[in-house]
């Protein structure tokens, strides 16, 4: 920054803030600081679009993160001659929002199929197993949406961790941590329930 003294006043003039064109050029070249600059410049825009479509909460934050990861990985596809960097990010954001909304619909369909497949006949199953199933279903319903969806795909749709990561477009490590935390929570609830009975 430079200071310009004129008639007793001090004016602060920022000289280290890059223009959109400079950010775009650095991003296209893959400069190490370009992703940070990109997020600083357009993070609020992407997050506000995600929040408007998905509501406040972790989904909007996850989509925002996915947008910038996707943008960085696909930076060689960005063509400044076809539009601005902001416009390109908006297209990616809309695509990620649509992906998440489709995932929510799939989750709803899976839950409806599971509910519709519940038999109304008295099952020939020991009562303690029935209680365990009810407790597990109740605890599954209490899990955060993203974690519940991962658990549902893993245990009701028999998808591998890699397949879940691909379907949900999540990092494999995130899928594994969702399953690990979900299993721990379900196990703790079952153990607590057995102690009280």
NORGIRA-V178164 format. One line per field, one symbol per residue. psi: psi as a letter, one per 40 degrees, with the letter a starting at -180 (. if undefined). burial: + if it has 16 or more other C-alpha atoms within 10 Angstrom, else -. Layout:
# NORGIRA-V178164
psi=???
burial=???
This chain:
# NORGIRA-V178164
psi=iihhhhfeihhhhheehiidddddddddefideddddddddedddddddddddeiiaddddddddddddddddfdeehhdeeiiddddddddddddddddddddddddddddddddehieihighidddddddddddddddeiiddddddddddedefiidddddddefiidddddddddddddddddddddddde.
burial=-------------------+--++-+++-----++-++---++--++++++--+----++++++++++--++--+--+------++-+++-+++-++-++--+---+--++--------------------+--++--++--+--+++++++++----+-+--++--++-----++-++--+---+--++-------
